[in-house]
Amino acid sequence: MRKPIIAGNWKMNNGPKETAEFLSTFKASYKNKNSAEVVLAPPFCSLAAAKEGTAGTEIRLSAQNVYYQDNGAYTGEISCRMLKELGVQYVIIGHSERRHVLGEINELINRKTLKVIAEDLIPILCVGEKLDEREAGITEKVVNLQLEKGVQNIPADKIGQIVIAYEPVWAIGTGKNASAKDAEDVSKLIRDILAGLYNRETADKVRILYGGSVKPENITEYMKCSNVDGALVGGASLKPDGFLKLLNY
Ligand code: PEP
């Protein structure tokens, strides 16, 4: 039985003050009716405020990125150990904005994923095709490559802890969410690829999220899909009332 996850990716939004305000409003009304794992991914600078604001709750913290070294001359980067000090348990890796806006390639994404696993954090590895790739009928090929490269060298006894987010790039921040059928089809494909790389039992443990314009009005459709175990949500997670509605899917 896979525990669903609803994760809010705040991207470059909600500084420390807004994070503290979000959490005080959120906690006043939060009831986890569906027993989903609730994860928030604030920007790095807001993680300390988020740690303080989530103390004593079941809300888990995620980072939006990480570097694969422990320390040293890597200006602007943050290590897994630094994140752990801030109470972080999850790390989003390979988000489409990091791939396509900031130029991250599969090899770097794989190094980060391996490091996150080695540090006993949980990677949320994002994969997904761009619009031209979907229109060219190569969604399967793109997702396959990103997934195979992303999980390369992850040992079989560790792969069950990974979370995969299927996020078609054309659906992110556009209001054009994928249909539940498309989300289910690609999530099933991801599970089948993992079963081929590892085995069926292990693949069945991996949680697969859908992300791309998820909002309170459409989340239920995704949560009904047998291979979709939750959602990675950007815009609709930024305000406490919207995020609370999502959790009550
Ligand atoms: C995201 O940031 O991962 C995302 C899916 O954004 P949005 O929900 O705004 O499309």
Residues whose N, C-alpha, C, O or C-beta is under 5 A from the ligand:
A	BS01	PEP	N9 A171 I172 G173 T174 G211 G212 S213 V214 L232 V233 G234 G235 A236
